[in-house]
């Protein structure tokens, strides 16, 4: 009997999921958690799916339609789809459902940190409110400077500001409430957290029945610029058996358990403070920087392929991956460049592109702005103009190429 996998909100790196299920003989259904596709991210290639079902206050109808097919898994392709994937998989009584009872804490960052803290794990102090004055009073009463202001349920550092004084808090709160998040949703409340001091790491995982494989651990290098924006510079792969990796993995396994992420991928961000690891946030989805071939070369596998395996070949996943960690096969780094350029993109400098692509350690260059788009000064991950994947036997080669990329990056676009 034909088997189907339903993918909910296939945006961004979620687009890497379909090929692994299709190659294994599964048919695909796409589900939108919104009436229209979200324009802020790369959307799904609907030609890869037999059917597209769009939510329009008709959850029960979508469940009924899915029951017409032999659906063996429902998986979130990007963060907005997490609650709906939880609901649909639960309604279909699939053993791989994480259940809807914990969905809110898997999307709402306040509820997420609250739940992790309740499990006895180290977290930031926090408060949420729709009233900036209430947040400011909390910060001043507790002398919580610096602090971090952010939306409750966005991503890619959208609307995140580090605040060092009262005026910073006022400005950051106004920025959050006056803008939609990257998924096009209104920010009706603001999250304020104590600042966590220490190096920040990505921990990517895939789980089946609470048994977890660690796909990769990367150390963030960020730079704080004016306006309290802590922008991405690069992600550096660390050794899976390093002292910090051991501490991070022990912590994240407990975080996933606390949040009920027993099945599927997770992309966690953690700061290693003097008191120990403390969660920034978890997305129950693929890493947005996930690039299958790049990860295969540097890690010996990739999160999208492992997600397929966890859902559709659990015996192989548990036998070969559960409870284990990636292998660091090469030195690797992902660069997200910044820019102060602003204006309309009218074209591209092919010579600059070829110079970057020709560097010894460059695996892939992604030019993120298209002709006709307005480029703005980099303030978050979405406004980074270039993403560059580097891999080499030598960290020295990567460091040298990083400096060259910094030199060439502003020559890639022709701006008017």
C-alpha positions in Angstrom: 0.0 0.0 0.0 1.3 3.4 -1.0 2.8 5.3 2.0 2.7 9.1 2.5 4.6 11.6 4.5 3.0 15.0 5.3 5.4 17.9 5.6 4.0 21.0 7.2 5.3 24.4 6.1 8.3 23.5 4.0 10.3 26.7 4.0 14.0 27.5 3.9 16.1 24.4 4.8 12.9 22.4 5.0 13.2 22.1 1.2 16.0 19.6 1.7 13.5 17.1 3.3 11.4 15.9 0.3 14.2 14.3 -1.7 15.1 11.8 1.0 11.5 10.6 1.4 10.9 10.5 -2.3 14.2 8.6 -3.0 13.0 6.0 -0.5 9.7 5.6 -2.3 7.4 7.6 -0.1 4.8 10.0 -1.6 4.5 13.5 -0.2 1.7 15.8 0.9 2.4 19.4 1.8 0.4 21.2 4.4 0.3 25.0 4.9 -0.4 26.3 8.4 -1.6 29.5 6.7 -4.1 30.3 3.9 -1.3 31.7 1.7 2.4 30.8 1.5 4.6 33.1 3.7 6.6 35.5 1.4 9.5 36.1 3.8 11.2 32.7 3.2 12.0 30.4 0.4 8.8 28.4 0.0 8.1 24.8 -1.0 8.5 23.4 -4.5 4.9 22.2 -4.7 5.7 20.0 -7.8 7.4 17.6 -5.4 4.1 17.0 -3.6 1.0 15.1 -4.8 -1.3 17.4 -2.8 -1.1 20.8 -1.0 -3.6 21.4 1.8 -3.9 25.0 3.1 -5.2 25.7 6.6 -8.0 28.3 6.7 -9.7 27.6 10.0 -10.4 24.1 8.8 -8.1 21.9 10.9 -10.7 19.1 11.1 -11.1 19.1 7.3 -7.3 18.7 6.8 -7.3 15.8 9.3 -10.2 14.2 7.3 -8.3 14.7 4.0 -5.1 13.2 5.5 -7.0 10.1 6.7 -7.8 9.4 3.0 -4.1 8.5 2.6 -1.8 6.0 4.4 0.1 8.8 6.2 3.0 7.3 8.2 4.6 10.6 9.4 3.8 14.2 9.8 6.9 16.5 10.1 7.3 20.2 10.5 9.4 21.7 7.6 9.9 25.0 9.4 9.2 26.6 12.8 5.6 27.9 12.1 4.5 24.4 11.2 5.5 22.8 14.6 2.2 23.2 16.4 0.1 22.1 13.4 2.4 19.1 12.8 2.0 18.2 16.5 -1.8 18.4 16.2 -2.1 16.5 12.9 0.2 13.7 13.9 -1.7 13.4 17.2 -5.1 13.3 15.5 -3.7 10.6 13.1 -2.5 8.7 16.2 1.0 8.3 14.8 3.6 6.9 17.2 6.1 9.5 16.2 3.9 12.4 17.3 5.4 14.7 19.9 1.8 15.5 21.0 0.0 18.8 21.1 0.1 19.3 24.9 3.6 20.6 24.7 3.3 22.5 21.4 3.2 26.0 22.9 6.5 25.6 24.8 8.1 24.4 21.5 7.2 27.7 19.8 6.7 30.4 22.5 10.1 31.3 23.9 8.8 32.4 27.2 6.9 29.2 27.8 10.0 27.3 26.5 12.4 28.8 29.0 9.8 28.4 31.8 9.4 24.7 31.1 13.1 24.1 30.9 13.7 26.0 34.2 10.9 23.9 35.8 12.9 20.8 34.9 15.7 22.1 37.1 18.0 23.3 34.2 19.9 26.6 34.1 18.1 29.3 32.1 18.0 33.1 31.8 15.6 35.1 34.1 12.7 36.5 32.1 9.4 38.3 31.9 7.0 38.9 29.0 4.4 41.7 28.6 2.6 43.7 26.1 3.5 46.8 28.1 7.1 48.1 27.7 6.8 50.0 31.0 6.2 46.7 32.9 9.4 45.2 31.3 11.4 48.3 32.1 10.2 48.3 35.7 11.3 44.7 36.0 14.7 45.4 34.5 15.3 48.4 36.8 14.1 46.7 39.9 16.4 43.7 39.4 19.2 45.7 37.8 19.0 43.3 34.9 21.5 45.1 32.6 22.5 44.2 30.1 19.2 42.4 29.1 17.9 41.0 25.8 14.6 42.1 24.2 13.1 39.8 21.5 9.8 38.7 20.0 8.1 35.6 21.5 8.1 33.4 18.5 10.3 34.6 15.7 13.6 33.3 14.4 16.9 34.3 12.7 17.7 36.9 15.4 14.7 38.9 14.1 13.9 41.8 16.5 16.6 40.7 19.0 18.4 43.5 20.8 21.0 43.6 23.6 20.1 46.5 25.9 22.5 48.3 28.1 20.3 51.1 29.5 16.7 52.4 29.8 16.8 54.1 26.4 17.9 50.8 24.7 15.0 49.0 26.3 12.5 51.6 25.1 13.9 51.5 21.6 14.0 47.7 21.4 10.4 47.3 22.7 9.2 49.8 20.1 11.0 47.9 17.3 9.3 44.6 18.3 5.8 45.8 18.7 5.9 48.0 15.5 7.0 45.2 13.2 5.7 41.8 12.2 7.9 38.8 12.9 9.6 37.0 10.0 6.6 34.7 9.6 4.3 37.7 9.0 2.6 37.5 12.4 2.0 40.5 14.8 4.2 40.8 17.9 1.5 41.4 20.6 3.9 40.7 23.5 7.6 41.3 24.1 10.1 38.9 25.8 12.8 40.4 28.1 15.5 38.1 29.4 18.7 38.5 31.5 21.8 38.5 29.3 23.7 35.3 29.3 27.4 35.9 29.1 29.7 33.3 27.4 30.3 31.6 24.1 27.2 30.5 22.2 26.8 27.2 20.4 24.5 25.4 18.0 23.6 21.8 18.9 21.7 20.0 16.1 20.0 16.7 16.9 17.6 14.1 15.5 15.6 11.9 17.8 13.3 8.8 17.6 11.4 7.7 20.7 13.5 9.9 22.9 16.8 8.4 21.6 18.9 11.2 20.2 21.7 11.5 17.7 23.9 14.7 17.8 24.3 15.8 14.2 26.7 18.7 14.8 27.9 21.3 17.3 29.0 24.7 16.0 30.4 27.7 17.9 28.9 31.0 17.0 31.1 34.0 16.3 29.0 37.1 16.5 29.7 40.9 16.6 27.6 43.4 18.5 27.0 46.5 16.3 25.2 49.8 17.0 21.6 49.5 18.2 22.3 46.4 20.3 22.3 44.1 17.3 24.4 41.0 17.8 24.9 39.9 14.2 26.2 36.6 12.9 29.7 36.4 11.6 30.5 32.7 11.3 29.7 29.2 12.8 32.7 27.1 13.5 32.5 23.3 13.8 33.9 21.9 17.1 35.2 18.4 18.0 32.4 16.1 19.1 34.5 14.7 22.0 35.7 18.1 23.3 35.0 19.2 26.9 32.5 21.8 25.9 30.7 19.3 23.6 30.3 16.8 26.5 28.7 19.5 28.7 26.5 20.8 25.9 25.2 17.3 24.9 24.4 16.3 28.5 22.4 19.6 28.8 20.5 19.5 25.5 19.4 15.9 26.0 17.7 17.0 29.2 16.2 20.1 27.4 14.7 17.9 24.6 13.2 15.7 27.2 11.7 18.6 29.1 10.1 20.0 26.0 8.8 16.7 24.8 10.9 16.7 21.5 11.1 12.9 21.5 10.9 12.6 17.7 12.4 14.5 14.8 15.0 17.2 14.3 15.9 20.1 16.7 18.1 23.1 16.3 19.2 24.3 19.7 21.2 27.4 20.7 23.0 27.4 24.0 25.3 29.7 25.9 28.1 28.2 28.0 28.1 30.5 31.0 30.4 30.3 34.0 27.6 28.6 35.8 27.1 26.1 33.0 25.1 25.8 29.8 21.9 27.9 29.5 19.3 27.6 26.7 18.7 30.5 24.3 16.0 28.6 22.4 15.2 25.5 20.5 13.5 25.1 17.1 11.9 21.7 16.5 13.1 21.7 12.9 16.2 21.6 10.7 19.1 24.0 11.1 18.5 26.9 8.8 22.2 26.7 7.7 21.8 23.0 6.9 23.4 22.2 3.5 23.3 18.4 2.9 26.5 17.9 0.8 28.5 20.3 3.0 27.4 18.4 6.1 28.0 15.0 4.5 31.6 16.1 3.8 32.3 17.6 7.2 30.1 15.6 9.5 29.6 12.3 7.8 25.8 12.8 7.5 23.2 15.5 7.4 20.1 16.4 9.5 17.6 16.1 6.7 18.6 12.5 5.7 18.7 11.5 9.4 15.2 12.9 9.9 14.0 10.7 7.1 15.7 7.7 8.8 14.3 8.5 12.2 10.8 8.6 11.0 10.7 5.9 8.3 13.5 3.4 9.2 13.6 3.6 13.0 15.5 0.3 13.4 18.4 1.5 11.2 18.4 4.9 13.1 18.4 3.3 16.5 21.1 0.7 15.6 23.5 3.1 13.9 22.8 6.6 15.3 20.8 6.7 18.6 22.9 7.8 21.5 25.9 8.7 19.3 27.5 11.9 17.9 28.8 13.1 14.5 32.3 12.6 13.3 34.3 15.7 12.5 35.8 14.7 9.2 37.2 18.1 8.2 37.5 21.6 9.5 34.3 23.5 8.6 32.8 26.9 8.9 29.7 28.8 7.7 30.1 32.5 7.1 27.1 34.9 7.1 28.5 38.2 5.8 27.4 41.6 6.9 27.1 44.8 4.9 26.5 48.5 5.4 25.4 48.9 1.7 21.9 50.0 1.1 19.9 50.4 -2.1 18.3 48.5 -5.0 20.2 45.5 -6.3 20.6 46.0 -10.1 23.1 43.3 -10.8 26.0 41.2 -9.7 29.8 41.4 -10.1 30.6 38.0 -11.6 34.4 38.6 -11.1 33.9 39.0 -7.3 31.6 35.9 -7.2 34.2 33.9 -9.1 37.0 35.1 -6.8 35.1 33.9 -3.7 34.0 30.6 -5.3 37.6 30.0 -6.4 39.0 30.2 -2.9 40.5 26.8 -1.9 38.2 26.0 1.1 34.9 27.4 -0.4 32.4 24.6 -0.8 29.4 26.8 -1.8 28.5 30.5 -2.1 24.8 31.5 -1.7 24.0 35.0 -3.0 20.8 35.8 -1.1 19.5 39.0 -2.7 17.9 38.9 -6.1 18.0 41.7 -8.7 15.3 44.2 -8.0 15.4 43.6 -4.2 16.2 46.4 -1.8 19.4 45.7 0.2 19.6 47.2 3.7 22.3 47.4 6.4 22.8 44.0 8.1 21.0 43.9 11.5 20.1 40.2 11.6 20.5 36.9 9.8 17.8 37.7 7.2 19.6 40.8 6.1 23.0 39.1 5.7 23.7 39.3 1.9 25.9 36.2 1.5 26.3 32.8 3.0 29.5 30.9 2.4 30.2 27.3 3.3 33.9 26.5 3.9 35.5 23.1 4.4 39.2 22.0 4.5 41.7 19.7 6.1 43.3 22.9 7.4 41.9 25.5 9.8 44.6 27.8 8.5 43.2 27.6 5.0 39.7 28.4 6.2 41.0 31.4 8.3 42.9 32.8 5.2 39.8 32.4 3.0 37.6 34.0 5.6 39.8 37.2 5.4 39.6 37.1 1.6 35.8 36.8 1.7 35.7 39.8 4.1 37.7 41.8 1.5 35.5 40.8 -1.5 32.0 40.6 0.0 30.8 44.2 -0.7 31.9 43.8 -4.4 29.4 41.0 -5.2 26.3 43.2 -5.6 25.8 46.2 -7.9 23.7 48.7 -5.9 21.8 51.7 -7.1 
